[in-house]
Amino acid sequence: MYPSNFRYHRAESFEQACDMLATLGPDARPIAGGQTLIPMMKLRLLKPSDLVDLRGIAGAEDICESADTIEIGALARHQDIGKSEIATHYPILKDCALGIADVQVRNMGTIGGSLAEADPSSCWPALLVALDARVQCVSRDGVREQTVCELLTDAYTPNLDSAELIARIMIDRAALSGFGSFVAFKRAAPAYPTASCALMVSYHDDKVRSARMGFGCLGLTPSTLDVSEQLAGQKVTPALVQEAADIAAAFVEPFSDNKGSEPYKRSLLKGLVKRAFDNVEHRRKGEAIAETHFYYG
């Protein structure tokens, strides 16, 4: 099916794009990778009057690192992030980026678009809440910063004004201190996960110093859980991993749907937590891991 008629505009800066969106009215939409917007337009679920293309904004795809912060431009594509030098240093970013959908989607979809859609089944939100990441948002009124948790107020309802855009994503390097893994379970590569889990663990010698998890697809918004108090000072053993998995399963609030019942999703999450810990331990020991996304289809 073909989309309804629309007018096309190309912006050269986020400020210009915001001004265009505000001027054109509530039926105008920004477009970057278009991996969600275009299919919805083809189905006539969305009929924007105007599209404001963001891809001409210089520097909006940059991925860079300073002494304290990693910054990712909102238009950075999943594939570019996953194959970046920064993802080599912090493989949890690679786990997430290169496990999203298929090659076609990864080559077009952007991290900013994923966050702005606020889809509770997306992979980036689950990881970024675990890392306590922040977003820089631009509007006619200027620039403001908020955490990803503050941005994702409800399913498909980002905390953005109608003519406000996400420009950059910031992650403190301290949040990536240690070893991490992002794992997901889904029917097939192009499908959204049934559940996902991000895990970051820092160590003192061979004992846990801190541990933080993020969960996706198990509620209307991603959730994050710090289990440092329960795990700190202990070696990673099967009993400790089981404790962490039990805590996580009790913490989440999944709902039953066509992907599974609430008890099933809690049980599934326990398995994902165990796999995430297994990956983290392999990485801590300098060993390779086989996979981070698991399929049942």
Residue, then its C-alpha position, 0 to 999 in steps of 0.5 A: m500500500y502507498p502512503s497518502n500525499f505529503r510535502y517533503h522538507r530537508a533540515e540542515s540543523f536541529e534548530q531549523a528542523c524544530d522551527m519547521l515542525a512548529t511552523l508546519g503544525p501538529d500533522a508534520r513529522p520528523i524522519a530519520g531512518g524511517q523504520t517505524l514511520i514509513p511502514m505506518m504510513k504505508l498502512r495509512l495508520l499515519k498520514p502526516s501532512d509534511l515530513v522534515d528530513l533530519r539526515g542532512i544535519a551535520g554531525a548528527e551521526d557522530i559517535c565520540e568519547s571524552a574523558d568522562t562521557i560517551e556521546i552518540g548523535a541521535l542519527a547514528r545508525h545501529q550498524d554504525i554504533g555496533k561497529s564503532e571503535i567505542a563499541t569495541h571497548y564497551p561490547i555491551l553497546k555492540d551486543c545491543a546494536l548488532g542484535i536489533a532486527d536484521v541488516q536492512v533495519r540496522n543499516m537505516g534505523t537510528i538510536g534517536g528514532s528508537l528512543a523517540e518512538a518509545d516502543p516498550s519492546s525496543c532494545w536501546p531503551a532497556l540498555l540505556v536505562a541500565l546505564d542511566a543515560r541522558v538525552q539532549c533535546v532541542s526545541r525552539d525554546g533551547v536545549r534541555e537534558q533529561t535522563v532516558c528514564e524521564l524521557l520514556t514516561d509511557a508506552y509510545t509517549p516520549n516526554l517531548d514537546s510536539a516540535e522537540l527533537i532528540a539530538r544526542i545521547m550521553i553515557d557516563r563512562a563510569a556507568l560502563s566501568g566493568f563488564g557488561s552484556f545485553v541479551a534478548f529472546k525473540r521469535a526470529a531476528p526481525a521480530y521484537p524480543t519477548a524479553s531483554c536484559a542488560l547487565m553491567v557488573s564491576y569487580h574488586d579482584d574477583k568479587v562483585r563491587s556493583a551490579r545494575m540491570g535493565f529490562g525491556c519488553l516486560g512492561l509499558t516502559p523499560s525498568t532498571l534494578d540496582v542489585s549492588e547491595q545484595l551482591a557486593g563483596q561476593k564471588v559470582t557463583p551459581a547460587l549468587v546468579q540464581e539470587a540475582a535472577d530471583i530478585a529480577a523476576a520478582f521486581v518486573e511487572p510483565f503483562s500477559d500477551n500473545k508472546g506469553s503469560e506473566p509467569y512465563k515471562r518471569s521465568l524467561l527473565k530468570g534465564l536471561v539474567k543467568r545468560a547475561f551473567d555467564n557472558v559477563e564472566h566470560r568477558r571478565k576472564g578474557e574469553a569470547i562469547a558465542e551469542t547474545h540474542f536467542y531465537y525460538g522460531 
